[in-house]
């Protein structure tokens, strides 16, 4: 990893599948990019899965963020990866803090 820059993938999903799903995706992407990381967040909302992650993206990822308030589909894709699970409300409140904490944890490994 070049200078602690991470490849982040993730899934956002909330109970209603409307607002928090997409706000969490937007906040995660903005915070990660602002900190110099590459990021791709899949959404699982009322209209189904959007921006679906590819197996290549998952394989290349340093960390998987599951920002969800419900059970997500396709969780088995992340077996063997470092997975961080967090409620969408926490992502919305402090996305940069979350990314910074993940940076610290990944750097320890």
C-alpha positions as CSV (number, residue, x, y, z in Angstrom):
1,X,0.0,0.0,0.0
2,X,1.5,3.3,-1.1
3,X,1.8,5.7,1.9
4,X,-1.2,4.1,3.7
5,X,-3.5,4.7,0.7
6,X,-6.2,2.0,0.8
7,X,-8.5,0.4,-1.7
8,X,-11.9,0.4,0.0
9,X,-15.0,-1.4,-1.1
10,X,-18.2,-1.6,0.8
11,X,-22.0,-2.0,0.9
12,X,-24.5,0.5,2.2
13,X,-28.0,-0.6,3.2
14,X,-30.6,0.7,5.6
15,X,-34.0,-0.6,6.9
16,X,-36.1,1.5,4.5
17,X,-33.6,1.3,1.7
18,X,-34.1,4.9,0.7
19,X,-32.3,7.8,2.3
20,X,-29.6,6.5,4.7
21,X,-28.4,3.9,2.2
22,X,-27.5,6.6,-0.4
23,X,-26.3,9.2,2.1
24,X,-24.0,6.7,3.7
25,X,-22.6,5.8,0.3
26,X,-22.0,9.5,-0.6
27,X,-20.4,10.3,2.7
28,X,-18.1,7.3,2.6
29,X,-17.0,8.0,-0.9
30,X,-16.4,11.7,-0.3
31,X,-14.4,11.1,2.9
32,X,-12.3,8.3,1.4
33,X,-11.4,10.3,-1.7
34,X,-10.6,13.4,0.4
35,X,-8.1,11.3,2.3
36,X,-6.6,9.9,-0.9
37,X,-8.1,6.4,-1.0
38,X,-9.8,4.6,-3.8
39,X,-13.4,3.6,-3.0
40,X,-16.4,1.8,-4.5
41,X,-19.5,1.4,-2.5
42,X,-22.4,-0.8,-3.6
43,X,-25.9,0.1,-2.5
44,X,-28.7,-2.4,-1.6
45,X,-31.8,-0.3,-1.5
46,X,-35.5,-0.5,-2.4
47,X,-34.7,-0.7,-6.1
48,X,-32.2,-3.5,-5.6
49,X,-28.5,-3.6,-5.9
50,X,-26.7,-0.7,-7.6
51,X,-23.0,-0.1,-8.3
52,X,-22.4,-3.8,-7.7
53,X,-18.9,-4.7,-6.6
54,X,-16.9,-6.9,-8.9
55,X,-14.9,-9.9,-7.6
56,X,-11.7,-8.1,-8.9
57,X,-12.5,-5.0,-6.8
58,X,-13.2,-7.2,-3.7
59,X,-10.0,-9.2,-4.2
60,X,-7.9,-6.0,-4.6
61,X,-9.5,-4.3,-1.5
62,X,-7.6,-3.6,1.7
63,X,-10.8,-3.3,3.6
64,X,-14.6,-3.9,3.3
65,X,-16.9,-1.4,5.0
66,X,-20.5,-2.7,5.6
67,X,-22.5,0.4,6.5
68,X,-25.8,-1.4,7.2
69,X,-28.8,-1.5,9.5
70,X,-30.1,-4.7,8.0
71,X,-28.7,-8.0,6.8
72,X,-27.0,-7.5,3.4
73,X,-27.0,-9.9,0.4
74,X,-23.8,-11.5,-0.9
75,X,-21.9,-11.3,2.4
76,X,-20.0,-14.5,1.5
77,X,-18.1,-12.5,-1.2
78,X,-16.1,-10.9,1.7
79,X,-14.8,-14.1,3.3
80,X,-11.1,-13.7,4.1
81,X,-11.2,-9.9,3.9
82,X,-10.9,-7.4,6.7
83,X,-14.5,-6.3,7.3
84,X,-15.7,-3.3,9.3
85,X,-19.4,-3.3,10.1
86,X,-21.0,0.0,11.2
87,X,-24.5,1.4,11.3
88,X,-25.4,3.9,8.5
89,X,-26.1,6.6,11.1
90,X,-22.5,6.4,12.4
91,X,-21.1,6.7,8.8
92,X,-23.3,9.7,8.2
93,X,-22.2,11.4,11.4
94,X,-18.5,10.8,11.2
95,X,-17.3,9.4,7.9
96,X,-13.7,10.8,8.1
97,X,-13.3,9.6,11.6
98,X,-14.3,6.1,10.5
99,X,-11.8,6.2,7.6
100,X,-9.1,7.5,9.9
101,X,-9.7,4.7,12.4
102,X,-9.6,2.1,9.6
103,X,-6.3,3.6,8.4
104,X,-4.9,3.1,11.9
105,X,-6.1,-0.5,12.1
106,X,-4.9,-1.5,8.6
107,X,-1.5,0.1,9.4
108,X,-1.1,-2.2,12.4
109,X,-1.4,-5.3,10.3
